Amino acid sequence: MMNIEVEQISNELIKPSYPTPKNLGRYKLSLLDQSSPKFYDPLLFYYKMKSTTTIIPAIILKRSLSTILTHYYPLAGRLEKHGQFINCNDEGVLFVEAQAKGQLSQVMSNPIAQELNMFCPLISRHDEGDNVHQILFGVQLNMFECGGIVVGISFSDKIADALSWMRFIKTWAMMARAGTTTMLPKSLRPEFVSAALFPPKPLSLKKRETDTMKKGIITKIFVFNGFSVEALRTMYWDKENNINIRPSRVETLSTFLISRFEAALSAAEAAKQKTERFYTILHTVNLHPRMNPPVAENSFGHFLVYTSTHVPASSINGEASITSGIVKKIREGVKRVNKEYIGKLQMGIDDESNMIKQNSKSVENRGGEVIEFQVTSLSRFHFYEIDFGWGKPDWSSTGAWSFDKIIAFFDTSDGNGIEAYVSLKEEDMAMFEADKQLCKFTTPNYYFPHVNSNL
């Protein structure tokens, strides 16, 4: 336990500095928006005390947020309850000021994912009944007794993917740092083209089971330093099977983590009658460069899709000589997201989802079990460049997720390692984190080189 108490001092709604024109009053959700779960992603930025700082963070954040909402006007609106469009009524985004009773070092030296969410606004407290998930975005400014700051953000999956949200946050930080309320240059203004590229349907696509929030899920952080990452990449470099390029960090770590889950599961069920198991591994693919023509980087919306890899448990049992072939299958899955696939998706035909269903049905008809993992990489998102005016963050993180078998990758502060946020059922987590091979390659999450006792 971090033994930190957070007391809310105030909360208010920040509105755009200029009203949204009436002709922009209704924002249509795209097909990909519609098929996203109603969930708020937590994102946090941690800043040590700066002895020379004379600024008032709350004022800077509020003013710049009001300014940027003029450009990102749908964020200040409300999602209508059937999830078909956003009413751009300028009601505003939630801004909470909170006092944290404790030291920032208590958080950063021993981060516990389940407790980090206390530093993000709990938007559902402000939305009741049918209004739940109507607010799209919230900020919580946490001030520590030592002078440290945590900026916690909760953002809705219903309007945009993590890449779009990250571009918004980077632009917001730039405006806060500049201390200006001038208009954004054209290159940084968002383009809202997702509904035009992926026309919405009357009803949302059916959600996968992994999109269902569940109770009894625990998230833990597993840290791979740069040396461990490189050692694993070399282990999975399968030259004999014509993989001439070393596996990426995401390919390597997702394969390793899931193989350790299977190894732990096999060990736990050694005395039981074995059931045939297959794994479906989902990885995100960025559509921006794959569209024809490519989608502009400042486009805001959902432009990430999942591609699937299907492997039997016997091929993912933790042995490098076997699991190295999985990397090749992951790459083949990414290559399937081509112009033909995107064209069908724009017409509402999701070949990838159909393939997942067919594979699952085939395994279940044989009396087998399908285990699905969803992997999201937030690596290389440049979180450590987010400077609101008091310096770059000393750490950035996500929090706890309420979905089973989710893996999210973050960069470590030095840029060489990876922090893996793994969400599992409590009983599965106890089994997983005890795996000896996992412990061999990971650093305990209470060891963060950037933390010192002077925080």
Backbone hydrogen bonds, N-H to C=O, Kabsch-Sander energy under -0.5 kcal/mol:
donor,donor_aa,acceptor,acceptor_aa,energy
5,E,101,K,-1.1
7,E,5,E,-0.5
7,E,99,Q,-2.8
8,Q,6,V,-0.5
9,I,97,E,-2.9
10,S,97,E,-1.6
12,E,95,F,-2.3
14,I,12,E,-0.6
14,I,93,V,-2.9
15,K,13,L,-0.6
17,S,66,S,-2.3
24,L,21,P,-1.9
25,G,22,K,-1.7
27,Y,86,I,-2.7
28,K,26,R,-0.6
29,L,84,Q,-1.9
31,L,198,F,-2.5
34,Q,30,S,-2.5
35,S,31,L,-1.6
36,S,33,D,-1.5
39,F,37,P,-1.5
41,D,39,F,-0.6
41,D,155,F,-2.9
43,L,153,I,-2.2
44,L,397,S,-3.0
45,F,151,V,-1.8
46,Y,395,W,-2.9
47,Y,149,I,-3.2
51,S,49,M,-0.6
53,T,50,K,-1.8
59,I,56,I,-0.6
60,I,56,I,-1.8
61,L,57,P,-2.8
62,K,58,A,-2.4
63,R,59,I,-2.4
64,S,60,I,-2.1
65,L,61,L,-2.1
66,S,62,K,-2.4
67,T,63,R,-1.8
68,I,64,S,-2.5
69,L,65,L,-1.8
70,T,66,S,-0.5
70,T,67,T,-1.0
71,H,67,T,-0.5
71,H,68,I,-0.9
72,Y,68,I,-2.3
73,Y,71,H,-0.6
75,L,72,Y,-1.6
76,A,73,Y,-1.2
77,G,74,P,-1.6
78,R,87,N,-2.0
79,L,134,Q,-1.9
80,E,85,F,-2.0
83,G,80,E,-2.6
86,I,27,Y,-2.9
87,N,78,R,-3.0
88,C,25,G,-2.4
88,C,86,I,-0.9
89,N,87,N,-2.2
91,E,76,A,-0.6
92,G,76,A,-2.4
93,V,14,I,-2.1
94,L,137,F,-1.4
95,F,12,E,-2.8
96,V,139,V,-3.0
97,E,10,S,-2.7
98,A,141,L,-2.8
99,Q,7,E,-2.8
100,A,98,A,-0.5
100,A,143,M,-2.8
101,K,5,E,-3.5
101,K,99,Q,-0.6
102,G,100,A,-1.2
106,Q,103,Q,-1.1
107,V,103,Q,-0.6
107,V,104,L,-1.0
108,M,104,L,-2.4
109,S,105,S,-2.2
113,A,111,P,-0.6
115,E,112,I,-1.9
116,L,112,I,-1.1
116,L,113,A,-0.6
117,N,113,A,-0.7
118,M,115,E,-1.3
119,F,116,L,-2.0
120,C,117,N,-1.8
123,I,121,P,-1.3
125,R,122,L,-1.6
126,H,123,I,-2.0
127,D,123,I,-0.7
131,N,128,E,-2.2
132,V,129,G,-1.7
134,Q,131,N,-2.3
136,L,75,L,-0.5
138,G,154,S,-2.1
139,V,94,L,-2.6
140,Q,152,G,-2.9
141,L,96,V,-3.0
142,N,140,Q,-0.7
142,N,150,V,-2.8
143,M,98,A,-2.4
143,M,141,L,-0.6
144,F,142,N,-0.5
144,F,148,G,-2.7
145,E,100,A,-0.7
145,E,102,G,-1.3
146,C,102,G,-0.5
147,G,144,F,-1.7
149,I,47,Y,-2.7
150,V,142,N,-2.1
151,V,45,F,-2.5
152,G,140,Q,-2.9
152,G,150,V,-0.7
153,I,43,L,-3.0
154,S,138,G,-2.3
155,F,41,D,-2.0
156,S,136,L,-2.3
157,D,39,F,-2.2
159,I,156,S,-0.7
160,A,156,S,-0.6
161,D,301,G,-2.2
165,W,161,D,-2.2
166,M,162,A,-2.3
167,R,163,L,-1.8
168,F,164,S,-2.0
169,I,165,W,-2.5
170,K,166,M,-2.4
171,T,167,R,-2.1
172,W,168,F,-2.6
173,A,169,I,-2.7
174,M,170,K,-1.9
175,M,171,T,-2.1
176,A,172,W,-2.4
177,R,173,A,-2.7
178,A,174,M,-2.1
179,G,175,M,-1.1
180,T,175,M,-1.1
188,L,185,P,-1.9
189,R,185,P,-0.7
189,R,186,K,-0.9
191,E,298,N,-1.7
192,F,190,P,-0.5
193,V,191,E,-1.1
194,S,300,F,-0.6
197,L,193,V,-2.0
198,F,194,S,-2.8
211,D,208,R,-1.7
212,T,209,E,-1.8
213,M,211,D,-0.6
214,K,402,S,-2.9
218,I,424,L,-3.2
220,K,422,V,-2.3
222,F,220,K,-0.5
222,F,420,A,-2.7
223,V,221,I,-0.5
223,V,443,T,-1.1
224,F,222,F,-0.5
224,F,418,I,-3.3
225,N,223,V,-0.6
229,V,225,N,-2.3
230,E,226,G,-2.2
231,A,227,F,-2.1
232,L,228,S,-2.3
233,R,229,V,-2.3
234,T,230,E,-2.1
235,M,231,A,-1.8
236,Y,232,L,-2.0
237,W,234,T,-1.1
238,D,236,Y,-1.1
239,K,237,W,-1.2
241,N,238,D,-0.5
242,N,239,K,-1.6
243,I,238,D,-1.8
244,N,242,N,-1.1
252,T,248,S,-2.5
253,L,249,R,-2.7
254,S,250,V,-2.3
255,T,251,E,-1.7
256,F,252,T,-2.6
257,L,253,L,-2.8
258,I,254,S,-2.0
259,S,255,T,-2.1
260,R,256,F,-2.1
261,F,257,L,-1.8
262,E,258,I,-2.3
263,A,259,S,-2.3
264,A,260,R,-2.4
265,L,261,F,-2.4
266,S,262,E,-2.7
267,A,263,A,-2.1
268,A,264,A,-2.0
269,E,265,L,-1.5
270,A,267,A,-1.0
272,K,269,E,-1.4
278,F,369,E,-2.6
279,Y,311,V,-3.6
280,T,371,I,-2.5
281,I,279,Y,-0.5
281,I,309,T,-2.9
282,L,280,T,-0.6
282,L,373,F,-2.9
283,H,307,T,-2.4
284,T,375,V,-0.9
285,V,305,V,-2.9
287,L,303,F,-3.4
290,R,287,L,-1.0
291,M,287,L,-1.3
291,M,288,H,-0.6
295,V,288,H,-2.0
299,S,296,A,-1.8
300,F,191,E,-2.4
303,F,301,G,-0.7
305,V,285,V,-2.2
307,T,283,H,-2.6
309,T,281,I,-1.7
311,V,279,Y,-2.4
311,V,309,T,-0.5
313,A,277,R,-2.8
315,S,312,P,-2.0
316,I,313,A,-1.7
322,I,319,E,-1.4
323,T,319,E,-2.9
324,S,320,A,-1.7
325,G,322,I,-1.4
326,I,323,T,-1.4
327,V,323,T,-0.7
327,V,324,S,-0.7
328,K,324,S,-0.7
329,K,325,G,-1.3
330,I,326,I,-2.4
331,R,327,V,-2.0
332,E,328,K,-1.9
333,G,329,K,-2.0
334,V,330,I,-1.8
335,K,331,R,-2.0
336,R,332,E,-0.9
337,V,334,V,-1.4
338,N,336,R,-2.3
342,I,338,N,-2.6
343,G,339,K,-2.6
344,K,340,E,-2.0
345,L,341,Y,-2.3
346,Q,342,I,-2.3
347,M,343,G,-0.7
347,M,344,K,-0.8
348,G,345,L,-1.7
349,I,344,K,-2.9
350,D,348,G,-0.7
351,D,349,I,-0.9
354,N,350,D,-1.9
355,M,351,D,-2.3
356,I,352,E,-2.2
357,K,353,S,-2.2
358,Q,354,N,-2.3
359,N,355,M,-2.5
360,S,356,I,-2.3
361,K,357,K,-2.6
362,S,358,Q,-2.2
363,V,359,N,-2.1
364,E,360,S,-2.6
365,N,361,K,-2.2
366,R,362,S,-0.8
366,R,363,V,-0.8
367,G,364,E,-1.6
368,G,363,V,-2.6
369,E,276,E,-2.9
371,I,278,F,-2.9
371,I,369,E,-0.5
372,E,370,V,-0.5
373,F,280,T,-2.5
373,F,371,I,-0.5
374,Q,405,K,-2.4
375,V,282,L,-3.2
375,V,373,F,-0.5
376,T,374,Q,-0.5
376,T,407,I,-3.1
378,L,376,T,-0.6
378,L,409,F,-2.7
381,F,378,L,-0.9
385,E,382,H,-1.5
386,I,383,F,-1.6
387,D,385,E,-1.3
388,F,386,I,-0.6
388,F,391,G,-0.5
394,D,46,Y,-2.8
395,W,46,Y,-1.2
397,S,44,L,-2.1
400,A,113,A,-0.7
405,K,423,S,-1.3
406,I,423,S,-1.3
407,I,374,Q,-2.6
408,A,421,Y,-2.2
409,F,376,T,-2.2
410,F,419,E,-2.3
412,T,417,G,-1.6
415,G,412,T,-1.7
418,I,224,F,-2.6
419,E,410,F,-3.2
420,A,222,F,-3.2
420,A,418,I,-0.6
421,Y,408,A,-3.2
421,Y,419,E,-0.6
422,V,220,K,-2.6
422,V,420,A,-0.8
423,S,406,I,-2.7
424,L,218,I,-2.3
424,L,422,V,-0.5
426,E,216,G,-1.9
429,M,425,K,-2.7
430,A,426,E,-2.1
431,M,427,E,-1.2
432,F,428,D,-2.7
433,E,429,M,-2.9
435,D,432,F,-1.8
439,C,435,D,-2.1
440,K,436,K,-1.8
441,F,437,Q,-1.3
441,F,438,L,-0.5
442,T,438,L,-1.1
443,T,223,V,-3.4
447,Y,444,P,-2.1
448,F,446,Y,-0.8
451,V,448,F,-2.2
455,L,452,N,-1.3
